Amino acid sequence: MPVVLNNPKPLSWKNATGDDDTMLQNLQANILKGHVREHLHILLLQFGQGAEGTAEARAFLTGLAPLMKSAKTQLQEVKAFKENELKDVSDVPDVPYVGVGLTFAGYDRLGLADRAPSDEAFRRGMRDEVTRQKLVDPEVAQWEAGFQEEIHAVVLVGGAKAGPADTKLQEIEGLLTGSIRVLGRETGRGMHNANGDGIEHFGYVDGRSQPLFLAEDLEEERRRSDGVSVWDPFQPLERVLVTDPAAPDPATDFGSYFVLRKLEQNVRAFKQAEEALADALKLENDDRERAGAMLVGRFEDGTPLTLQGMPGAHSPVMNNFNYDSDGAADKCPYQAHIRKTNPRGSGGFGQSPEAERRHLMARRGQTYGERSEGDLPETGVGLLFMAFNSDLKSQFEFTQHTWANSSGFPEPAEGEPAPGLDQVIGQGDRPPATWPRAWGKVEGQEVPAMAQAVTMKGGEYFFMPSLSFLRSL
């Protein structure tokens, strides 16, 4: 039977048979489950013009296919690693992940515009003026050079160790012919706190609350974390997969829309905003740490602010929560980053919790740039935001435009002021915001808006096609 994308039950990859198993063998890795990307390379490519350019682009993509692993292979590698976890893991091979995506212009250059994916936002692209104004992005002339030109493809190479990832990158570069230009290169490196959790440059745990598509991942979340009884992370495959229209078999060949955005982080400005908010609210001693947690919605160790007013004391850090006990935002402010981008049923405006869940994405970001302990850079560091979507308008664009950039979302309680923009990624005019003086208390105080500490430096929309499509070229 064809793969059922809207199945109300998660797919078990270990028990997958028939078309389900074929789908996993034809699907690129890193989509259904994040692949380790501690060392990440990204190439932005432009194909040559004319018949020669088309032929060389097709040959390059076909040559990439044998270097790529499928979703099925990735999941088998994860299983093998976990089975060896208490043994000698040094024998488990580090086989880097290779991913490739095409823009609509890339499909056109391949002579496949009529068979390209149909998503409207994908066909516009991120450089389009309609998209830029919708997202309130900077003028394209202000983007970094590699993103200003028409991009046709992106290649990602990621792994646990630098050596294998670098070697794989060199192998891919050897496939590039004269008509294929490298417009830009990005390098990501994982950052971790003392507990080994992944963090971003502002110092906060990142990558939590991912949608889960596989039965095995859902069971692991239930068993190894604080559970899924309050907030269920399961999402059906239709939230991340779409039929690959240019592939040989629509019943088994799938891909996903991929968002790439380079977000520069001004660490000094953000830390100054933390201190300024703590001063404005007259927070003292250990309670000053709550100022940063109000901006993000979590403390640096990942503790959700809506659950407790101080970090720590839980292992694993809790993530099974909603905002039912915080309807007036007296604990976690409406404008906190994680409440803005995942309201967990508290957004209002007539959307049910299930409807809100349809806007969530499978995020696969990685930090770039390095800084030493205590260093507060203003430029040169940030996040390579990456996410997989089945509907760019309903997922990524909705999250940025309707949630993060909207001063009226989430819908405040009666008599409460509008929240203001997402304090981390919100773009646009920043009105003052009201913050709770004390955790869980009704009294709040309006404070002038913090300066924007995250700047979009460029990006694009891609489609990550099936391996079958790449082989068929």
Secondary structure as UniProt FT lines:
FT   TURN            5..6
FT   TURN            14..15
FT   HELIX           18..26
FT   TURN            29..30
FT   STRAND          39..46
FT   HELIX           50..64
FT   HELIX           65..67
FT   HELIX           71..83
FT   TURN            84..86
FT   HELIX           89..91
FT   STRAND          97..102
FT   HELIX           104..109
FT   TURN            110..111
FT   HELIX           113..115
FT   HELIX           120..124
FT   TURN            126..127
FT   HELIX           129..135
FT   HELIX           140..142
FT   HELIX           145..148
FT   STRAND          153..159
FT   HELIX           162..173
FT   TURN            174..175
FT   TURN            178..179
FT   STRAND          181..189
FT   TURN            194..195
FT   STRAND          198..199
FT   TURN            201..202
FT   HELIX           215..224
FT   HELIX           237..239
FT   STRAND          242..243
FT   TURN            245..246
FT   TURN            250..252
FT   STRAND          254..265
FT   HELIX           267..280
FT   TURN            281..282
FT   HELIX           285..288
FT   HELIX           289..296
FT   TURN            300..301
FT   TURN            305..307
FT   HELIX           324..326
FT   TURN            327..328
FT   TURN            334..335
FT   HELIX           337..341
FT   TURN            344..345
FT   TURN            349..350
FT   HELIX           353..357
FT   TURN            358..359
FT   STRAND          362..363
FT   STRAND          366..368
FT   TURN            373..374
FT   STRAND          382..389
FT   HELIX           393..397
FT   HELIX           399..404
FT   TURN            407..408
FT   TURN            414..415
FT   TURN            423..425
FT   STRAND          433..436
FT   TURN            439..440
FT   STRAND          444..447
FT   STRAND          454..464
FT   HELIX           467..472
//
